[in-house]
């Protein structure tokens, strides 16, 4: 299956799709309309040669994904709030409408300068919480087995297993939340759209509905790869104290993210038996982080794809390759 190179993320009542520097946010508004907002995100080190280096580019791509993801997630929530306020405003007299509109615009102008700082703080806090939960906490839980005579190898193994268990429990718990379940349905719609065009099918609701909601290049697969790669890497890092183990886990996280990114990138363009085997745990985990979407969600996903990607040309190329392989 040919890789399209596009990726995305589910947001509140919508989907963000990204193709190169271009991205589009498509959101289903409370009145049933789909609002599409195209944009461009170059990344904070775009154009630098460092992004061409294997095992290094993955770290910066991960950070860029977080920044853009939080930005579009916040915007999707704002759109829902703006739509609700607009509906309330329509019930008021014309004079009141004009006054509120001007006040709202002035407020937006006053707060716009804080957006960059707030975004940076949100990303930093998200990374800190993730490191604490998935890197530091497993070290603290596994450390007592040293008193039972366990060596560095076994401590690292138990720590890795604990990390995987925490990750699974975390995903399982959030999947029970009603709002998150809808996000996971949009996540499924995102995957289905990408799978549809990568199979050489026209991007229609019927074709998307029939496509798989699991995809090898998913962020869920990346996070699970980080857990598995960290388990293997930390087995070879021999440190004695708890503090040094924590420091080594934090310092080696960029290395682990870089390795995981390269594996995920390979999975997206290879159908070899070994790569497919490596992809299986991530695909299995996606059964928790995706749900079957309804047709209205699929329509939103299609709108996001069409805003950033020429799927008709891509599908023609896929069909041509399929014909040549026969």
Secondary structure, 3 states (H helix, E strand, C coil): CCCCCCEEEEECCEEEEEECCEEEEEEECCCCCEEEEEEECCCCCCCCHHHHCCCCHHHHHHHHHHHHHHHHHHHHHHHHHHHHHHHHHCCCCHHHHHHHHHHHHHHHHHHHHHHHHHHHHHHHHHHHHHHHHHHHHHHHHHHHHHHHCCCHHHHHHHHHHHHHHHHHHHHHHHCCCHHHHHHHHHHHHHHHHHHHHHCCCCCCHHHHHHCCCCCCCCHHHHHHHHHHHHHHHHCCCCCCCHHHHHHHHHHHHHHHHHHHHHHHHHHHHCCCHHHHHHHHHHHHHHHHHCCCCCHHHHHHHHHHHHHHCCHHHHHHHHHHHHHHHC
